Amino acid sequence: MKKIFLCCAAGMSTSMLVERMKQSAASRDIDVDITAVPVSEFDQIIEEADVILLGPQVKFQLQRLAAAAEPQGVPVAAIDMMQYGSMQGDKVLDHALSLLAKAQ
């Protein structure tokens, strides 16, 4: 099972998006574990993550976090602001899955 983490400022604003992503994954029979965490926990999750997506409010940290995750081979990307704002869990899941496919 692949692990997808969504990081935001406090870990709470992404919880609704996580639920939408889980619904989309279930409807497509995709076996993934999706969790929202505050960006302050980035160092703790890096070892178990397969992909990490950043919410728009922490996107400014993308370059630093991607560099920190590179030695583990974990892709880090920002969530599209429009997809985040409109809670398009299916599109955000597709983005995460495409990053997983590239990393393998």
PyMOL commands that set and color helices and strands:
alter all, ss='L'
color gray80, all
select helices_A, chain A and resi 15-27+39-45+56-72+81-85+89-103
alter helices_A, ss='H'
color red, helices_A
select strands_A, chain A and resi 2-8+32-38+51-54+76-78
alter strands_A, ss='S'
color yellow, strands_A
deselect
rebuild
show_as cartoon
